Protein backbone atom coordinates (compact mmCIF):
# COMPACT_ATOMS: atom_id res chain seq x y z
CA UNK A 1 0.00 0.00 0.00
CA UNK A 2 1.41 3.44 -0.97
CA UNK A 3 2.16 5.95 1.75
CA UNK A 4 0.20 9.24 1.54
CA UNK A 5 2.14 12.27 2.70
CA UNK A 6 1.74 12.87 6.45
CA UNK A 7 2.48 16.32 7.89
CA UNK A 8 3.66 16.20 11.52
CA UNK A 9 3.58 19.50 13.42
CA UNK A 10 5.64 20.17 16.56
CA UNK A 11 5.30 23.53 18.36
CA UNK A 12 8.62 24.28 20.08
CA UNK A 13 9.20 26.50 23.11
CA UNK A 14 11.69 26.21 26.00
CA UNK A 15 12.23 22.44 25.70
CA UNK A 16 15.97 22.38 24.98
CA UNK A 17 16.55 19.43 27.32
CA UNK A 18 13.93 17.23 25.64
CA UNK A 19 13.74 18.31 22.01
CA UNK A 20 16.42 16.04 20.53
CA UNK A 21 14.82 12.94 22.07
CA UNK A 22 11.51 13.97 20.49
CA UNK A 23 12.95 14.70 17.04
CA UNK A 24 15.05 11.55 16.96
CA UNK A 25 11.96 9.45 17.66
CA UNK A 26 10.00 11.07 14.82
CA UNK A 27 12.81 10.79 12.29
CA UNK A 28 13.21 7.09 13.17
CA UNK A 29 9.68 6.28 12.00
CA UNK A 30 9.13 3.24 9.81
CA UNK A 31 6.50 5.37 8.02
CA UNK A 32 8.90 7.47 5.95
CA UNK A 33 6.73 9.70 3.77
CA UNK A 34 6.23 12.65 6.07
CA UNK A 35 6.80 16.37 6.32
CA UNK A 36 8.03 17.44 9.77
CA UNK A 37 7.09 21.05 10.58
CA UNK A 38 8.97 22.53 13.55
CA UNK A 39 7.54 25.82 14.76
CA UNK A 40 10.06 27.69 16.90
CA UNK A 41 7.73 29.98 18.85
CA UNK A 42 10.40 32.51 19.77
CA UNK A 43 12.05 30.10 22.19
CA UNK A 44 14.74 31.95 24.23
CA UNK A 45 16.96 28.88 24.71
CA UNK A 46 18.79 26.73 22.15
CA UNK A 47 15.66 25.21 20.58
CA UNK A 48 15.86 27.29 17.42
CA UNK A 49 19.42 26.15 16.72
CA UNK A 50 18.48 22.52 17.37
CA UNK A 51 15.60 22.79 14.88
CA UNK A 52 17.90 24.28 12.23
CA UNK A 53 20.48 21.54 12.77
CA UNK A 54 17.88 18.82 12.22
CA UNK A 55 16.62 20.57 9.08
CA UNK A 56 20.14 20.47 7.66
CA UNK A 57 20.35 16.72 8.34
CA UNK A 58 16.98 15.69 6.89
CA UNK A 59 15.16 17.25 3.95
CA UNK A 60 11.80 16.26 5.41
CA UNK A 61 12.25 18.80 8.21
CA UNK A 62 10.91 22.33 7.74
CA UNK A 63 11.52 25.03 10.37
CA UNK A 64 9.42 28.11 11.05
CA UNK A 65 10.91 30.78 13.32
CA UNK A 66 8.36 33.25 14.70
CA UNK A 67 7.83 35.67 17.55
CA UNK A 68 6.41 34.11 20.69
CA UNK A 69 2.65 33.89 20.51
CA UNK A 70 1.82 30.77 22.52
CA UNK A 71 1.20 27.16 21.55
CA UNK A 72 -2.02 27.92 19.66
CA UNK A 73 -0.28 30.53 17.55
CA UNK A 74 2.48 28.02 16.81
CA UNK A 75 0.00 25.33 15.85
CA UNK A 76 -1.84 27.73 13.53
CA UNK A 77 1.48 28.65 11.90
CA UNK A 78 2.22 24.97 11.39
CA UNK A 79 -1.18 24.29 9.86
CA UNK A 80 -0.56 27.02 7.28
CA UNK A 81 2.45 25.04 5.96
CA UNK A 82 0.83 21.60 5.76
CA UNK A 83 1.30 19.80 2.44
CA UNK A 84 0.16 16.30 3.41
CA UNK A 85 -3.20 14.57 3.12
CA UNK A 86 -2.94 13.64 6.80
CA UNK A 87 -1.83 15.55 9.89
CA UNK A 88 -0.12 14.35 13.07
CA UNK A 89 0.93 16.29 16.16
CA UNK A 90 3.71 15.74 18.68
CA UNK A 91 4.49 17.83 21.76
CA UNK A 92 8.22 18.68 21.90
CA UNK A 93 8.92 17.08 25.29
CA UNK A 94 7.25 13.77 24.32
CA UNK A 95 8.41 10.95 22.08
CA UNK A 96 6.89 8.24 19.89
CA UNK A 97 7.60 4.58 19.18
CA UNK A 98 9.32 3.91 15.81
CA UNK A 99 6.24 2.25 14.33
CA UNK A 100 3.61 4.66 15.67
CA UNK A 101 2.74 6.33 12.37
CA UNK A 102 2.85 3.07 10.42
CA UNK A 103 0.46 1.65 13.00
CA UNK A 104 -1.91 4.62 12.73
CA UNK A 105 -1.73 5.12 8.97
CA UNK A 106 -2.18 1.43 8.12
CA UNK A 107 -5.47 1.51 10.03
CA UNK A 108 -6.48 4.85 8.53
CA UNK A 109 -6.13 3.52 5.00
CA UNK A 110 -7.44 -0.01 5.50
CA UNK A 111 -10.47 1.15 7.52
CA UNK A 112 -11.16 4.30 5.45
CA UNK A 113 -11.16 6.37 8.62
CA UNK A 114 -11.13 10.13 9.17
CA UNK A 115 -9.22 9.90 12.46
CA UNK A 116 -7.21 7.09 14.06
CA UNK A 117 -6.16 7.05 17.73
CA UNK A 118 -3.69 4.79 19.55
CA UNK A 119 -2.97 4.22 23.24
CA UNK A 120 -0.46 6.29 25.19
CA UNK A 121 2.06 5.83 27.98
CA UNK A 122 2.05 8.60 30.60
CA UNK A 123 5.63 9.07 31.74
CA UNK A 124 5.92 10.54 35.25
CA UNK A 125 9.18 11.20 37.08
CA UNK A 126 8.66 8.27 39.46
CA UNK A 127 6.32 5.93 37.57
CA UNK A 128 4.61 5.25 34.26
CA UNK A 129 0.95 4.60 33.46
CA UNK A 130 0.04 2.81 30.26
CA UNK A 131 -3.34 3.50 28.70
CA UNK A 132 -4.02 0.71 26.22
CA UNK A 133 -6.99 -1.49 25.35
CA UNK A 134 -7.78 -5.05 24.35
CA UNK A 135 -9.23 -4.56 20.90
CA UNK A 136 -9.81 -2.14 18.05
CA UNK A 137 -13.03 -0.11 18.04
CA UNK A 138 -14.73 1.66 15.14
CA UNK A 139 -16.85 4.68 16.11
CA UNK A 140 -19.31 6.90 14.29
CA UNK A 141 -19.61 10.65 14.94
CA UNK A 142 -21.90 10.44 17.97
CA UNK A 143 -19.98 7.57 19.59
CA UNK A 144 -16.65 9.35 19.13
CA UNK A 145 -18.08 12.56 20.59
CA UNK A 146 -19.45 10.71 23.60
CA UNK A 147 -16.08 9.18 24.48
CA UNK A 148 -14.35 12.51 23.90
CA UNK A 149 -16.69 14.27 26.33
CA UNK A 150 -16.28 11.54 28.95
CA UNK A 151 -12.59 12.54 28.92
CA UNK A 152 -11.42 9.23 30.36
CA UNK A 153 -9.65 6.76 28.05
CA UNK A 154 -10.11 9.15 25.13
CA UNK A 155 -9.12 12.68 26.06
CA UNK A 156 -8.92 16.11 24.47
CA UNK A 157 -5.53 15.38 22.93
CA UNK A 158 -4.29 16.05 19.41
CA UNK A 159 -1.10 14.02 19.48
CA UNK A 160 -2.24 10.40 19.94
CA UNK A 161 -4.06 10.58 16.59
CA UNK A 162 -3.68 11.07 12.85
CA UNK A 163 -6.26 13.29 11.18
CA UNK A 164 -7.45 13.84 7.64
CA UNK A 165 -6.27 17.28 6.61
CA UNK A 166 -9.79 18.31 5.57
CA UNK A 167 -10.96 18.15 9.20
CA UNK A 168 -8.83 21.24 10.02
CA UNK A 169 -9.94 23.35 7.06
CA UNK A 170 -11.00 26.88 8.10
CA UNK A 171 -10.41 26.12 11.80
CA UNK A 172 -7.97 27.96 14.05
CA UNK A 173 -6.76 27.23 17.56
CA UNK A 174 -7.88 29.46 20.42
CA UNK A 175 -4.99 31.89 20.86
CA UNK A 176 -3.48 33.41 24.00
CA UNK A 177 -5.32 31.06 26.35
CA UNK A 178 -4.50 27.64 27.73
CA UNK A 179 -6.65 24.53 27.17
CA UNK A 180 -7.01 25.34 23.50
CA UNK A 181 -7.51 21.62 22.80
CA UNK A 182 -10.78 21.62 24.76
CA UNK A 183 -11.95 24.68 22.87
CA UNK A 184 -11.43 23.11 19.42
CA UNK A 185 -11.62 19.34 19.79
CA UNK A 186 -15.43 19.06 19.64
CA UNK A 187 -15.43 21.11 16.44
CA UNK A 188 -12.99 18.65 14.90
CA UNK A 189 -15.01 15.65 16.05
CA UNK A 190 -18.19 17.05 14.51
CA UNK A 191 -16.50 16.55 11.13
CA UNK A 192 -15.65 12.89 11.75
CA UNK A 193 -17.67 10.21 10.00
CA UNK A 194 -15.58 7.21 11.00
CA UNK A 195 -12.99 6.93 13.77
CA UNK A 196 -10.71 3.99 14.53
CA UNK A 197 -9.53 3.45 18.10
CA UNK A 198 -6.46 1.20 18.19
CA UNK A 199 -5.47 -0.75 21.31
CA UNK A 200 -1.66 -0.50 21.54
CA UNK A 201 0.22 2.31 23.27
CA UNK A 202 2.62 4.06 20.88
CA UNK A 203 2.91 7.64 22.21
CA UNK A 204 4.95 8.62 25.30
CA UNK A 205 3.43 11.57 27.16
CA UNK A 206 6.07 13.11 29.45
CA UNK A 207 4.55 14.73 32.53
CA UNK A 208 6.87 17.66 33.26
CA UNK A 209 6.33 19.55 36.54
CA UNK A 210 6.36 22.80 34.51
CA UNK A 211 3.83 21.72 31.88
CA UNK A 212 0.40 23.34 31.44
CA UNK A 213 -1.38 20.44 33.13
CA UNK A 214 0.90 20.95 36.15
CA UNK A 215 0.23 24.70 36.25
CA UNK A 216 -1.68 25.45 39.45
CA UNK A 217 -2.19 29.15 38.78
CA UNK A 218 -5.71 30.44 39.23
CA UNK A 219 -5.69 31.93 35.75
CA UNK A 220 -4.96 28.52 34.24
CA UNK A 221 -7.94 26.98 36.06
CA UNK A 222 -10.21 29.83 34.97
CA UNK A 223 -9.08 29.24 31.37
CA UNK A 224 -10.07 25.58 31.71
CA UNK A 225 -13.57 26.63 32.83
CA UNK A 226 -13.82 29.17 29.98
CA UNK A 227 -12.94 26.48 27.42
CA UNK A 228 -15.57 24.15 28.91
CA UNK A 229 -18.21 26.92 28.83
CA UNK A 230 -17.35 27.71 25.21
CA UNK A 231 -17.85 24.05 24.33
CA UNK A 232 -21.20 24.02 26.13
CA UNK A 233 -22.29 27.14 24.24
CA UNK A 234 -21.28 25.73 20.86
CA UNK A 235 -22.64 22.22 21.40
CA UNK A 236 -25.63 22.67 23.71
CA UNK A 237 -28.31 23.08 21.03
CA UNK A 238 -26.94 20.77 18.34
CA UNK A 239 -26.11 17.93 20.76
CA UNK A 240 -28.89 17.97 23.38
CA UNK A 241 -28.11 14.36 24.37
CA UNK A 242 -24.79 15.60 25.77
CA UNK A 243 -25.96 18.81 27.45
CA UNK A 244 -25.97 17.45 31.01
CA UNK A 245 -22.49 15.99 30.52
CA UNK A 246 -21.22 19.31 29.16
CA UNK A 247 -22.70 21.16 32.15
CA UNK A 248 -21.14 18.66 34.52
CA UNK A 249 -17.71 19.26 33.05
CA UNK A 250 -18.05 23.01 33.51
CA UNK A 251 -18.86 22.47 37.17
CA UNK A 252 -16.08 19.92 37.62
CA UNK A 253 -13.54 22.41 36.23
CA UNK A 254 -14.40 24.69 39.15
CA UNK A 255 -13.13 22.07 41.60
CA UNK A 256 -9.51 22.73 40.61
CA UNK A 257 -9.95 26.50 40.88
CA UNK A 258 -11.26 26.19 44.44
CA UNK A 259 -8.37 23.89 45.37
CA UNK A 260 -5.64 26.30 44.22
CA UNK A 261 -7.29 29.61 45.18
CA UNK A 262 -5.12 30.28 48.23
CA UNK A 263 -1.97 29.10 46.44
CA UNK A 264 -2.13 32.34 44.44
CA UNK A 265 -1.23 35.86 45.64
CA UNK A 266 -3.99 38.22 46.67
CA UNK A 267 -3.59 40.37 43.55
CA UNK A 268 -4.34 37.33 41.36
CA UNK A 269 -7.32 36.33 43.51
CA UNK A 270 -8.74 39.84 43.12
CA UNK A 271 -8.11 39.76 39.37
CA UNK A 272 -10.29 36.67 38.92
CA UNK A 273 -12.97 37.51 41.50
CA UNK A 274 -15.73 38.05 38.92
CA UNK A 275 -14.81 34.87 37.05
CA UNK A 276 -15.08 32.90 40.29
CA UNK A 277 -18.48 34.41 41.02
CA UNK A 278 -19.70 33.27 37.60
CA UNK A 279 -18.26 29.80 38.17
CA UNK A 280 -19.94 29.64 41.57
CA UNK A 281 -23.33 30.64 40.20
CA UNK A 282 -23.08 28.05 37.45
CA UNK A 283 -22.06 25.38 39.97
CA UNK A 284 -25.08 26.19 42.14
CA UNK A 285 -27.42 25.71 39.16
CA UNK A 286 -25.83 22.54 37.77
CA UNK A 287 -24.48 20.83 40.86
CA UNK A 288 -26.60 17.71 40.31
CA UNK A 289 -25.33 17.21 36.76
CA UNK A 290 -21.78 17.01 38.06
CA UNK A 291 -22.78 14.44 40.68
CA UNK A 292 -24.62 12.34 38.10
CA UNK A 293 -22.17 12.48 35.20
CA UNK A 294 -18.67 12.95 36.57
CA UNK A 295 -16.60 10.14 38.08
CA UNK A 296 -15.70 11.91 41.31
CA UNK A 297 -14.26 10.21 44.35
CA UNK A 298 -15.09 11.22 47.93
CA UNK A 299 -12.62 14.12 47.94
CA UNK A 300 -13.81 15.46 44.61
CA UNK A 301 -17.42 15.33 45.81
CA UNK A 302 -16.46 17.12 49.01
CA UNK A 303 -14.86 19.98 47.08
CA UNK A 304 -17.77 20.01 44.62
CA UNK A 305 -20.10 20.83 47.51
CA UNK A 306 -18.00 23.95 48.19
CA UNK A 307 -18.08 25.40 44.66
CA UNK A 308 -21.46 27.21 45.02
CA UNK A 309 -19.77 29.44 47.62
CA UNK A 310 -17.14 32.15 47.06
CA UNK A 311 -16.26 32.62 50.72
CA UNK A 312 -12.90 32.34 52.44
CA UNK A 313 -13.89 29.16 54.25
CA UNK A 314 -14.97 27.37 51.05
CA UNK A 315 -11.57 28.04 49.47
CA UNK A 316 -9.69 27.06 52.64
CA UNK A 317 -11.61 23.81 52.98
CA UNK A 318 -10.99 23.01 49.31
CA UNK A 319 -7.28 23.64 49.83
CA UNK A 320 -7.27 21.32 52.83
CA UNK A 321 -9.11 18.55 50.97
CA UNK A 322 -6.69 18.87 48.07
CA UNK A 323 -3.70 18.66 50.46
CA UNK A 324 -5.08 15.49 52.05
CA UNK A 325 -5.70 13.98 48.61
CA UNK A 326 -2.15 14.80 47.52
CA UNK A 327 -0.71 13.26 50.70
CA UNK A 328 -2.53 10.02 49.93
CA UNK A 329 -2.23 9.83 46.15
CA UNK A 330 0.91 11.84 45.41
CA UNK A 331 -0.89 14.28 43.10
CA UNK A 332 -3.49 17.03 43.26
CA UNK A 333 -7.17 16.57 42.40
Beta strands, then each sheet from edge to edge (+ up, - down):
strand 1: 6-12
strand 2: 34-41
strand 3: 61-66
strand 4: 86-89
strand 5: 95-96
strand 6: 115-123
strand 7: 128-131
strand 8: 137-139
strand 9: 161-164
strand 10: 195-206
sheet 1: 3+ 2+ 1+ 4+ 9- 6+ 7-
sheet 2: 3+ 2+ 1+ 4+ 9- 6+ 10+ 5-
sheet 3: 3+ 2+ 1+ 4+ 9- 6+ 10+ 8-
end
